[in-house]
Amino acid sequence: MAKYTFYFLTFILCASCSLNDNSNNTSNANVDFTAVNDTEIQAYIEANNLTAEKTDTGLYVVIDNPGTGKQPTITNNVTVAYRGYFTDNRTFDESPEAGVSFNMNRVILGWQEGIAKFKEGGSGMLLIPSHLAYGNQGTRGIPGGAVILFDINLIAVN
């Protein structure tokens, strides 16, 4: 009986490992997307005739309106209206027009750095490489290694 229990447990272990094998995520685990992301962002900027500032981290920011109110820091709560999309313009997320409120230290690095470039009332675009977003693993509908873009409107620094 113990022999059959051993075989059964071994079978279950192997089956569960193969069911949990997510080769899409693990295949990106050690890939450095920095150069590929930068090329993709630059091509998007050129194709859309944008004027963007590149930061030392690789984030690109387009400032349409810098705003005139308070400028947020990492410890502030902010209210932001946004649309998140890929370089092929497919939307993956969008806030209500009234925006959503959150603490700056609870969002992706690209937002922490990018939103801090605006003051209340400011608007523009963040072009975020994967290392400042969801990395090589991705998340809910955003593949690993993906460049993501956000049109943002900083409504309030709370």
QUITA-V288598 format. One record per pair of residues at least 6 apart in sequence whose ideal C-beta (glycine too) atoms are under 8 Angstrom apart, sorted by the first residue. I is the first residue (numbers start at 1). J is the second residue. If there is no record, write none. Layout:
i=I j=J
i=I j=J
//
This chain:
i=24 j=143
i=24 j=144
i=25 j=136
i=25 j=137
i=25 j=138
i=25 j=144
i=28 j=136
i=28 j=137
i=28 j=138
i=28 j=144
i=28 j=145
i=29 j=136
i=29 j=137
i=30 j=136
i=31 j=136
i=31 j=145
i=33 j=129
i=33 j=130
i=33 j=131
i=33 j=136
i=33 j=145
i=34 j=58
i=34 j=129
i=34 j=131
i=36 j=145
i=37 j=58
i=37 j=129
i=37 j=130
i=37 j=131
i=37 j=145
i=37 j=147
i=38 j=58
i=38 j=129
i=40 j=87
i=40 j=147
i=41 j=60
i=41 j=87
i=41 j=127
i=41 j=129
i=41 j=147
i=43 j=87
i=44 j=50
i=44 j=87
i=44 j=127
i=44 j=147
i=44 j=149
i=45 j=52
i=45 j=60
i=45 j=127
i=50 j=62
i=50 j=125
i=51 j=62
i=52 j=60
i=52 j=61
i=52 j=62
i=52 j=125
i=52 j=127
i=53 j=60
i=53 j=61
i=53 j=62
i=53 j=63
i=54 j=60
i=55 j=61
i=55 j=113
i=57 j=109
i=57 j=113
i=57 j=132
i=58 j=129
i=58 j=131
i=58 j=132
i=59 j=110
i=59 j=113
i=59 j=114
i=59 j=126
i=59 j=127
i=59 j=128
i=59 j=129
i=59 j=132
i=60 j=126
i=60 j=127
i=60 j=128
i=61 j=114
i=61 j=117
i=61 j=124
i=61 j=125
i=61 j=126
i=61 j=127
i=62 j=124
i=62 j=125
i=62 j=126
i=62 j=127
i=63 j=117
i=63 j=118
i=63 j=122
i=63 j=124
i=64 j=123
i=64 j=124
i=64 j=125
i=65 j=121
i=65 j=122
i=65 j=123
i=65 j=124
i=66 j=118
i=66 j=119
i=66 j=122
i=67 j=118
i=67 j=119
i=67 j=120
i=67 j=121
i=67 j=122
i=67 j=123
i=67 j=154
i=68 j=119
i=68 j=120
i=68 j=121
i=69 j=119
i=69 j=120
i=69 j=121
i=69 j=156
i=69 j=157
i=70 j=119
i=70 j=120
i=70 j=157
i=71 j=116
i=71 j=118
i=71 j=119
i=71 j=120
i=71 j=157
i=72 j=78
i=72 j=104
i=72 j=115
i=72 j=116
i=72 j=118
i=72 j=154
i=72 j=157
i=73 j=104
i=73 j=116
i=74 j=104
i=74 j=105
i=74 j=112
i=74 j=116
i=75 j=103
i=75 j=104
i=75 j=105
i=76 j=103
i=76 j=104
i=76 j=157
i=76 j=158
i=77 j=101
i=77 j=102
i=77 j=103
i=77 j=104
i=77 j=157
i=77 j=158
i=78 j=101
i=78 j=102
i=78 j=104
i=78 j=115
i=78 j=154
i=78 j=155
i=78 j=156
i=78 j=157
i=78 j=158
i=79 j=98
i=79 j=99
i=79 j=100
i=79 j=101
i=79 j=154
i=79 j=155
i=79 j=156
i=79 j=158
i=80 j=95
i=80 j=99
i=80 j=100
i=80 j=102
i=80 j=115
i=80 j=152
i=80 j=153
i=80 j=154
i=80 j=155
i=81 j=95
i=81 j=96
i=81 j=97
i=81 j=98
i=81 j=99
i=81 j=100
i=81 j=152
i=81 j=153
i=81 j=155
i=82 j=93
i=82 j=94
i=82 j=95
i=82 j=99
i=82 j=100
i=82 j=150
i=82 j=151
i=82 j=152
i=82 j=153
i=83 j=91
i=83 j=93
i=83 j=94
i=83 j=95
i=83 j=150
i=83 j=151
i=84 j=91
i=84 j=92
i=84 j=93
i=84 j=94
i=84 j=148
i=84 j=149
i=84 j=150
i=85 j=91
i=85 j=92
i=85 j=148
i=85 j=149
i=85 j=150
i=85 j=151
i=86 j=92
i=86 j=146
i=86 j=147
i=86 j=148
i=86 j=149
i=87 j=147
i=87 j=149
i=92 j=141
i=92 j=142
i=92 j=148
i=98 j=155
i=99 j=153
i=99 j=155
i=99 j=156
i=101 j=156
i=101 j=158
i=104 j=111
i=104 j=112
i=104 j=115
i=104 j=116
i=105 j=112
i=107 j=115
i=108 j=128
i=108 j=132
i=108 j=133
i=108 j=134
i=109 j=132
i=109 j=133
i=110 j=126
i=110 j=128
i=110 j=129
i=110 j=132
i=110 j=133
i=110 j=148
i=111 j=126
i=111 j=128
i=111 j=150
i=113 j=132
i=114 j=126
i=114 j=128
i=114 j=150
i=114 j=152
i=115 j=126
i=115 j=152
i=115 j=154
i=117 j=124
i=118 j=124
i=118 j=152
i=118 j=154
i=119 j=154
i=119 j=157
i=120 j=154
i=120 j=155
i=120 j=156
i=120 j=157
i=121 j=154
i=121 j=155
i=122 j=153
i=122 j=154
i=123 j=151
i=123 j=152
i=123 j=153
i=123 j=154
i=124 j=151
i=124 j=152
i=125 j=149
i=125 j=150
i=125 j=151
i=125 j=152
i=126 j=149
i=126 j=150
i=126 j=152
i=127 j=147
i=127 j=149
i=128 j=147
i=128 j=148
i=128 j=149
i=128 j=150
i=129 j=147
i=130 j=136
i=130 j=144
i=130 j=145
i=130 j=146
i=130 j=147
i=130 j=148
i=133 j=142
i=133 j=146
i=133 j=147
i=133 j=148
i=134 j=142
i=134 j=144
i=134 j=146
i=134 j=148
i=135 j=144
i=135 j=145
i=136 j=144
i=136 j=145
i=137 j=144
i=138 j=144
i=138 j=145
i=138 j=146
i=142 j=148
//
